[in-house]
């Protein structure tokens, strides 16, 4: 499923240029002209990455970044700062408020896309895009579709990523910490008990078809995906 990228910049020409570059690369694109509009967009439809201009009218990009990293629901959102400032002190300040990367204007589309891909890889290091199938359970990561014997099956995005990881890494036991690194990303803070919550949700989604039995608990170690009892 293509990543959704939110561009936050008060200059229309820059938003349109970035939107064109991103859509040409196959990404979904959203735009906001200021911090308040960006906050609304984020709460309506959570993006996979934010390109955030440093200088915004009203609330600055740095202040918005600080707010995003302070809130539990948004602190894990990958963030790239866009700015005309190129002083080392400013770059350090941007990174200190939680930005994952920093691009100085003007920049080339090639540089932008390279940095976007690098941050997305670090924040969600997932897996192949090939369709996988186990015992009638079919998962298509490109279209984000899941089915059991051609009947659609619904589940949340985190549970989908967990299942994708498990199916493509069968029979091996993974600790909660390892699952956080592989599914959430190693630069994201997630409490280990959160993994247990999503495992329960995943099992509940798979229970009607009986595939919940494949998500096995290994006491004192973690979880594994296995078709063997």
LOROVO-448053 format. One record per residue (C-alpha): residue number from 1; residue in one letter; x, y, z. Coordinates in steps of 0.05 Angstrom, whole numbers. Each point is the difference from the previous one (the first is absolute). Layout:
N
NODE    i  aa       x       y       z
NODE  NUM   a       X       Y       Z
...
// end
This chain:
229
NODE    i  aa       x       y       z
NODE    1   x       0       0       0
NODE    2   x      32      67     -21
NODE    3   x      21      45      58
NODE    4   x     -39      63      12
NODE    5   x      43      63       9
NODE    6   x     -25      65      29
NODE    7   x      34      63     -26
NODE    8   x      -5      59      47
NODE    9   x      23      65     -33
NODE   10   x     -31      69      -5
NODE   11   x      24      10     -72
NODE   12   x     -50     -27     -51
NODE   13   x      53      -9     -54
NODE   14   x      43     -44      45
NODE   15   x     -60     -42      22
NODE   16   x     -20     -11     -72
NODE   17   x      71     -17     -21
NODE   18   x      10     -49      56
NODE   19   x     -68     -30     -13
NODE   20   x      18     -12     -73
NODE   21   x      68     -32      18
NODE   22   x     -31     -45      52
NODE   23   x     -58     -23     -43
NODE   24   x      48     -14     -58
NODE   25   x      36     -48      48
NODE   26   x     -65     -35      17
NODE   27   x     -13      31      69
NODE   28   x     -66      27      25
NODE   29   x       3      74      13
NODE   30   x     -34      47      50
NODE   31   x      13      74      11
NODE   32   x      -8      52      55
NODE   33   x      18      74      -1
NODE   34   x      11      10      75
NODE   35   x       7     -38      65
NODE   36   x     -73       0      19
NODE   37   x     -21     -27     -68
NODE   38   x      55     -53       6
NODE   39   x     -24     -21      69
NODE   40   x     -71      -8     -28
NODE   41   x      26     -42     -59
NODE   42   x      40     -45      46
NODE   43   x     -60     -13      45
NODE   44   x     -47     -13     -59
NODE   45   x      47     -47     -37
NODE   46   x      67     -19      30
NODE   47   x      56       7     -51
NODE   48   x      61     -45      -4
NODE   49   x      49      58      -3
NODE   50   x      -2      76       7
NODE   51   x      41      50     -41
NODE   52   x      -2      61      46
NODE   53   x      24      71     -17
NODE   54   x      38      34      56
NODE   55   x     -30      69     -13
NODE   56   x     -76      -1       4
NODE   57   x     -49      56      15
NODE   58   x     -25      -1      71
NODE   59   x      26     -63      33
NODE   60   x      69     -16     -28
NODE   61   x      20     -67     -30
NODE   62   x      47     -11      59
NODE   63   x     -56      11      50
NODE   64   x     -46     -46     -39
NODE   65   x      55     -54       0
NODE   66   x       8       9      75
NODE   67   x     -75      -9       9
NODE   68   x      -2     -62     -44
NODE   69   x      56     -33      38
NODE   70   x     -32      17      67
NODE   71   x     -67     -33     -16
NODE   72   x      -3     -76       9
NODE   73   x     -43     -10     -63
NODE   74   x      48      39     -46
NODE   75   x      69      -7      31
NODE   76   x      17     -59     -46
NODE   77   x     -16      38     -64
NODE   78   x      63       6     -44
NODE   79   x      17      73     -13
NODE   80   x      46      35     -49
NODE   81   x      12      75      10
NODE   82   x       3      45     -62
NODE   83   x      35      66       9
NODE   84   x      43      55     -31
NODE   85   x      41       0      64
NODE   86   x      67     -35      -9
NODE   87   x      36      18      64
NODE   88   x      23     -61      39
NODE   89   x     -32      27      63
NODE   90   x     -68       3     -35
NODE   91   x       8     -70     -27
NODE   92   x      16     -26      70
NODE   93   x     -60      37      28
NODE   94   x     -46     -32     -52
NODE   95   x      27     -69      15
NODE   96   x      -5      11      75
NODE   97   x     -74      13      -4
NODE   98   x      -9     -68     -32
NODE   99   x      10       8     -75
NODE  100   x      26     -63     -34
NODE  101   x      36      39     -55
NODE  102   x      12      71     -25
NODE  103   x       1      27     -71
NODE  104   x      25      70     -17
NODE  105   x     -35      39     -55
NODE  106   x      12       0     -58
NODE  107   x       4     -75      -9
NODE  108   x      -7     -46     -60
NODE  109   x     -59     -47      -8
NODE  110   x      50     -58      -2
NODE  111   x      28      19      68
NODE  112   x     -70       8      29
NODE  113   x     -24     -68     -23
NODE  114   x      64     -34      24
NODE  115   x      -9      30      69
NODE  116   x     -74     -17       2
NODE  117   x      15     -73     -18
NODE  118   x      56      -4      52
NODE  119   x     -45      27      56
NODE  120   x     -58     -46     -19
NODE  121   x      47     -60       0
NODE  122   x      25      18      69
NODE  123   x     -69      13      29
NODE  124   x     -35     -60     -30
NODE  125   x      50     -53     -22
NODE  126   x     -50     -46     -32
NODE  127   x       5     -57     -41
NODE  128   x     -11     -21     -71
NODE  129   x     -60      22     -41
NODE  130   x     -16     -69     -26
NODE  131   x     -67     -34      13
NODE  132   x       7     -55      53
NODE  133   x     -49     -56      16
NODE  134   x      -3     -51      57
NODE  135   x     -55     -51       8
NODE  136   x     -52      42     -38
NODE  137   x      21      65      34
NODE  138   x      23      48     -55
NODE  139   x      35      66      13
NODE  140   x      15      52     -54
NODE  141   x      45      55      29
NODE  142   x      -3      43     -63
NODE  143   x     -76       8       1
NODE  144   x      -4     -10      76
NODE  145   x     -52     -55     -10
NODE  146   x      -9     -61      43
NODE  147   x     -47     -59     -16
NODE  148   x     -17     -70      22
NODE  149   x     -19     -45     -58
NODE  150   x     -15      63     -41
NODE  151   x     -45      29      55
NODE  152   x      25      69      22
NODE  153   x      26       6      71
NODE  154   x       7      66      36
NODE  155   x      52      20      51
NODE  156   x      37      62      23
NODE  157   x      64      25     -33
NODE  158   x      46     -20      57
NODE  159   x     -30     -70       4
NODE  160   x       8      -5     -76
NODE  161   x      74      16       6
NODE  162   x       9     -49      57
NODE  163   x     -34     -55     -40
NODE  164   x      42      17     -61
NODE  165   x      64      -5      40
NODE  166   x     -21     -65      33
NODE  167   x     -21     -34     -65
NODE  168   x      66      19     -34
NODE  169   x      41     -23      61
NODE  170   x     -33     -65      22
NODE  171   x      22     -49      54
NODE  172   x      48      49      33
NODE  173   x     -14      29      69
NODE  174   x       4      76       7
NODE  175   x       3      39      64
NODE  176   x     -45      60      10
NODE  177   x      60      46     -10
NODE  178   x      18     -34     -65
NODE  179   x     -71       7     -25
NODE  180   x       1      74      17
NODE  181   x      64       9     -40
NODE  182   x     -26     -38     -60
NODE  183   x     -72      23      -2
NODE  184   x      -1      69      31
NODE  185   x      71      20     -17
NODE  186   x      63       6      43
NODE  187   x      -6      76       7
NODE  188   x     -70      -3      30
NODE  189   x     -14      -5      75
NODE  190   x     -54     -53      14
NODE  191   x     -10     -33      67
NODE  192   x       7     -76      -3
NODE  193   x     -69     -12      29
NODE  194   x     -28      36     -62
NODE  195   x      23     -61     -40
NODE  196   x     -44     -45      42
NODE  197   x     -61      45     -14
NODE  198   x      11      -5     -75
NODE  199   x      12     -75       3
NODE  200   x     -68      -8      35
NODE  201   x     -32      43     -54
NODE  202   x      34     -40     -55
NODE  203   x     -24     -66      30
NODE  204   x     -71      27       7
NODE  205   x       0      19     -74
NODE  206   x      24     -69     -20
NODE  207   x     -44     -39      49
NODE  208   x     -61      -9     -45
NODE  209   x      41     -37     -52
NODE  210   x      41     -39      51
NODE  211   x      66      31     -22
NODE  212   x      10      30      70
NODE  213   x      32     -66      20
NODE  214   x      60      18     -43
NODE  215   x      18      58      45
NODE  216   x      33     -37      57
NODE  217   x      26      25      67
NODE  218   x      67     -27      23
NODE  219   x      -1      11      75
NODE  220   x      56      44      26
NODE  221   x      27      13     -71
NODE  222   x     -51      31     -47
NODE  223   x     -42     -20     -60
NODE  224   x       7     -42     -63
NODE  225   x     -42     -16     -62
NODE  226   x      -5     -74     -11
NODE  227   x     -48     -47     -36
NODE  228   x      22     -55      47
NODE  229   x     -33      -9      68
// end
